[in-house]
Amino acid sequence: MRFSDFFAKTLRTPPRDEESVNSKLLIQAGFVNKLAAGVYTFLPLGLRVLDKIENIVREEMNAAGGAELLMPALHPAENWSKTGRWQSFDALFKTKGKNGSEYALGPTHEEVIYPLLKHFVSSYKDLPLALYQIQTKFRDEPRAKSGLLRSREFRMKDLYSFHADVKDRDRYYEVMRKAYLKIFKRLDLGAVQTKASGGTFSEFSAEFQVVSEAGEDIIYYCQSCRKAVNKEITSQKAPKCYDCGGETEEKRAIEVGNIFPLKKKFAEDFNLTFKDKEGRDRLVEAGCYGLGTSRAMGTIVETHHDKKGIVWPESAAPFRVHLVEIQVKAEKVYQALVEEGVEVLYDDRKEATAGEKFADADLIGIPWRAVISEKTGDEIELKRRDLEDTKLVSVRELIKKFKHAG
C-alpha cells in the first residue's frame, strides 16, 4: 500500500485529551479515530492489526474444535428477562423499536445461544458442541477510559461449549486453557494464567492477565511458575503461590481473556435439555470462553512501545516492511515486493522530509524499515524497529527475507 494513497494521516503530536498510552499512540499513528468516549473507528491501519489478531484467535479456536457462527447484536428483551438480567446487568444498553418492542445491544450472548441450541440439541448424540463468534459487543460503561482497554463498543471472541456431563466439560476446559496460552504467546503478550472468582457462574475462573501499569486489576504473581491469583479472591497480602507454593509479588495487570465453567443457570432458564443413553432428560453442561480482541490490540501497544512510538510484534503488525524512499525512486522495489506477496507500506510522499518519514516509520511501528536513497546506491538499508543496527541488502535478499514470512 502506498502512503500517499492512505486514508489516515499521522499527527505530529499525541492528542492532548487522551491519558492512556494505547489511545495516544493509536490515534497519533493513524490506527484509530475517536468518535466518542469509548467508541472508536478502526482506520485502515488499525483494521489490518485487528484482523491479524482475530485471525490468530480464529485459527486457534478452529484447531480446538470450535465452529464459527455469527449471532445477532440486537437481543429481544424477553430473553434477558427470562434470565433475570434485564434489570440486574448494570452495563446493558437498552433500546426500543417503533412498535414498542424492547431490545438489548449484546454485551454477551448466553441469552441468544441457549435458545438457539434448543433447535439443534435433543440427544446425547448431539453433544459435545463448541461454537464461537468474533463480534462487536456493547457495554454501557459508567466511565469509558484507557482507550481500547475499556470501551463502550468493542470487539470480542466468545466461545460456548456444551457437554453431556461435567467430566467432558472439564476436559474441554483444559483444551481451551492451552489454546488461550498459545494465542497470547503468538501475540507476544506473555499472559499470566490467573486464578479468579467465577462470580455468578462458578466458584473459580481462569483469567489471562498481562502485567502492565496500565492495568486495572491487581494480581499476586509468582515468578517461579508464572501463575497468579487475582487480589479480589484472597484476603492475604502477597500469598504463597497456589500452584507451586513460591513467593508472589503484587502487580498491576490487564485482563485480556477469561474462561470459566457455567453452572446450570442458563440451561434451566431456557430448559436446554437432552436425552441421555437411558432416555432421561438432563440439563446440558456448558463452559464459557471470552477474549477481547480489540482489548488485546490496546494491550499490545501498552506493552510494546518506546519513546518514538509503537513497536508491533510481527504477528500483529499491519505490514511486514515499511519501505521509505529518500530522493531516489523506490517504485520498482515496491512493485517487486507486491508481486511476491510481501506486505509492504511504501512511503512515496514527495512533500515529506527524510526526518518526517523516519519519524512516521518509528511512530507506526512496522517491524522492519527498508530505506532506498542515494547513500545506499543499488542496495537497501534494512533496520529492525526495535534495534539500532542497520545492514545493506540487495533487492533479491530483501524479497527472499519476507516472501515466505508468516
Helices and strands as residue ranges (DSSP letters): G 3-5, H 21-28, E 32-36, E 39-42, H 44-63, E 67-68, E 74-76, H 77-83, H 85-88, E 93-96, E 102-105, H 110-117, G 124-126, E 129-138, G 147-149, E 153-163, H 166-186, E 192-197, E 204-211, E 217-222, E 227-230, G 231-233, E 248-262, H 265-269, E 273-275, E 281-283, E 285-291, H 293-303, E 305-306, E 309-310, E 321-326, H 331-339, E 344-347, H 354-364, E 368-373, E 380-384, E 390-393, H 395-403
